[in-house]
C-alpha cells in the first residue's frame, strides 16, 4: 500500500497558507493547519467534503467536527454502522469510523469558506491518492458539487458525462462507485433543501452496496 503524500505542513496555496497564519495568530488554540483525513486508510466508504470550517475542522483538526455541518453527518454514520458513536466532539474523543474515511476536496480553511478553483486543483492529487487506496467495490460519496467534481478530476473523468445531483450514482474505474448528496451545511438543512431522510437515503445506498459485495 502506497504512502500518502499529504502533510499538515503543506503550503502549496499562498492565499490559504497566509490565511491560516493569520488564523493561528488570532486563535492560538485552534488546529489551523491543513486538516488530515479521518478513518482507516482502506475503507469501503470514502466521504469527500468541501473544506474545513473555521470553527469546525479548522479548530479541532478532524473533518466535520466542532461545527453544525458535522451533526447530521455523524448521526447518519452511526445510524448506518459507519461510526462508533453519533457525535464527533474533538479529535481525541475516542470516536472511531468503521470501514469509512472522511476527507475534503480542499484541506485548508478558505476565506469565507469558499476555495477558488486553483486551490481545489492544487489539492486534487491528495484526493487522487485517497481514491487509489480503495479496494474494488468501494463507494466514494461526495458532499456537494465541488466535492463531486473534485472526484471526477482526480479520476480524469468528464464532468458532462457525470453530472451532479442529489442521489446521483455513477460507476467509476476500478470497480468503484460515485454517490453524491447535497452538502450537509446549515443552510441546506435549515432550508430543507436537504432533510435527514434525504441524506440517510444516500448513505443507505452506500451501505447496501458495500454489504452486498
C-alpha positions in Angstrom: 0.0 0.0 0.0 1.5 3.3 -1.1 2.2 6.0 1.4 0.0 9.1 1.2 1.9 12.3 0.5 -0.4 14.7 2.4 1.2 16.6 5.2 -0.2 19.1 7.7 2.7 21.4 6.8 1.5 21.8 3.2 1.8 25.4 1.9 1.0 24.9 -1.8 -1.6 27.7 -1.9 -0.2 31.1 -1.0 -3.6 32.6 -0.2 -4.6 29.7 2.1 -1.3 29.4 3.8 -1.3 33.2 4.6 -4.9 33.0 5.8 -4.1 30.1 8.1 -1.1 32.0 9.5 -3.4 34.9 10.4 -5.9 32.4 12.0 -3.2 30.8 14.1 -2.2 34.3 15.4 -5.8 35.2 16.2 -6.9 31.7 17.5 -3.7 30.2 19.0 -5.7 27.3 20.5 -7.0 26.2 17.0 -5.5 23.5 14.9 -5.3 26.0 12.0 -3.3 23.8 9.6 -4.2 21.6 6.6 -6.6 19.0 8.0 -5.8 15.3 7.6 -8.4 12.7 6.6 -10.1 10.7 9.4 -10.7 7.0 9.4 -9.0 3.8 8.2 -6.8 4.2 5.1 -8.5 1.5 3.1 -12.2 1.8 3.8 -15.1 0.7 1.6 -16.7 4.1 2.0 -14.8 7.3 1.3 -16.7 10.6 2.1 -15.5 13.7 0.4 -16.5 17.1 1.7 -15.6 20.6 0.6 -13.1 22.2 3.0 -12.6 22.7 6.8 -14.9 25.1 8.6 -13.5 28.0 10.6 -14.8 26.8 14.0 -15.1 23.2 13.0 -12.3 21.1 11.5 -10.0 24.1 11.4 -10.4 24.3 15.1 -10.4 20.6 16.0 -8.2 19.1 13.4 -10.8 16.4 12.4 -13.1 16.7 9.4 -16.7 17.8 10.2 -16.0 18.1 13.9 -17.0 21.0 16.1 -19.5 22.7 13.8 -23.1 22.3 12.6 -22.2 20.6 9.3 -20.9 17.5 11.2 -24.0 17.0 13.3 -26.2 15.3 10.7 -23.2 13.5 9.1 -22.0 11.7 12.3 -25.6 10.9 13.4 -26.2 9.3 10.0 -22.8 7.4 10.0 -23.6 6.0 13.4 -27.2 5.0 12.4 -25.8 3.0 9.5 -22.9 1.4 11.3 -20.1 3.5 10.0 -19.2 5.3 13.3 -18.9 4.1 16.9 -20.9 7.0 18.3 -23.3 9.6 16.9 -21.4 12.7 17.9 -17.9 14.0 17.0 -16.7 16.5 19.6 -12.9 16.6 19.3 -10.1 14.7 17.6 -9.4 13.0 21.0 -12.9 11.9 21.9 -12.4 8.3 21.1 -14.9 8.1 18.2 -13.9 5.6 15.6 -15.0 5.3 12.0 -15.9 1.8 10.8 -15.0 0.9 7.2 -15.3 4.6 6.5 -13.0 7.6 5.9 -13.7 11.3 5.7 -11.6 13.7 3.7 -12.1 17.1 1.9 -11.6 18.4 -1.6 -9.5 21.2 -0.1 -7.6 20.5 3.1 -7.2 24.1 4.3 -9.7 26.6 5.7 -10.5 29.1 2.8 -11.6 32.7 3.5 -15.4 32.9 3.6 -15.5 29.1 3.3 -15.0 29.5 -0.5 -11.9 28.0 -2.1 -11.1 29.1 -5.6 -10.7 26.7 -8.5 -6.9 26.8 -8.4 -6.9 25.7 -4.8 -9.2 22.8 -5.5 -6.9 21.8 -8.3 -3.7 22.2 -6.1 -5.2 19.8 -3.6 -6.5 17.3 -6.1 -3.6 14.9 -6.1 -4.1 14.3 -2.4 -7.7 13.2 -3.2 -6.5 11.0 -6.1 -4.1 9.2 -3.7 -7.0 8.6 -1.3 -9.1 7.1 -4.0 -6.3 5.0 -5.3 -6.1 3.3 -1.9 -9.7 2.0 -2.2 -10.5 -1.7 -2.8 -12.6 -2.7 -5.8 -16.3 -2.3 -4.9 -15.8 0.6 -2.7 -18.0 3.7 -2.7 -16.9 7.4 -2.9 -19.7 9.6 -1.5 -19.3 13.3 -2.5 -21.0 16.0 -0.4 -21.8 18.9 -2.8 -20.9 19.9 -6.3 -17.3 20.9 -5.6 -16.5 17.6 -4.0 -18.3 15.7 -6.8 -16.3 17.5 -9.5 -13.1 17.1 -7.5 -13.6 13.3 -7.5 -14.1 13.4 -11.3 -11.0 15.5 -11.8 -8.9 13.1 -9.6 -10.0 10.2 -11.9 -9.7 12.3 -15.1 -13.4 11.8 -15.9 -15.6 14.2 -17.9 -18.0 16.2 -15.8 -20.5 16.5 -18.6 -21.0 12.7 -18.5 -21.2 12.6 -14.7 -23.5 15.5 -13.7 -24.0 16.2 -10.1 -27.4 15.7 -8.4 -28.6 14.7 -5.0 -28.7 10.9 -5.2 -26.7 10.7 -8.4 -25.0 7.4 -8.9 -22.2 6.6 -11.3 -19.8 3.7 -11.9 -16.1 4.6 -11.6 -12.9 2.9 -12.9 -11.5 0.2 -10.6 -15.0 -1.1 -9.8 -15.7 1.9 -7.7 -19.0 3.8 -7.4 -19.6 7.6 -7.0 -22.7 8.6 -5.0 -23.4 12.3 -4.4 -25.5 14.3 -1.9 -26.3 17.9 -1.2 -23.8 19.1 1.4 -25.0 18.8 5.0 -24.4 22.6 5.6 -26.5 24.6 8.0 -28.0 26.5 5.0 -29.1 23.3 3.2 -30.6 21.7 6.3 -32.3 24.8 7.7 -34.0 25.5 4.3 -35.0 21.8 3.9 -33.1 21.6 0.7 -31.5 18.6 2.4 -33.6 16.7 5.0 -32.3 14.0 7.3 -34.3 11.5 5.4 -32.8 12.6 2.0 -29.3 12.4 3.5 -29.8 9.0 5.1 -31.2 7.6 1.8 -27.9 8.2 0.0 -26.0 6.5 2.8 -28.3 3.6 2.8 -27.5 3.0 -0.9 -23.8 3.0 0.0 -24.4 0.7 2.9 -26.4 -1.8 0.7 -23.8 -1.7 -2.0 -21.0 -2.4 0.4 -22.9 -5.1 2.3 -23.7 -6.9 -1.0 -20.1 -7.2 -2.2 
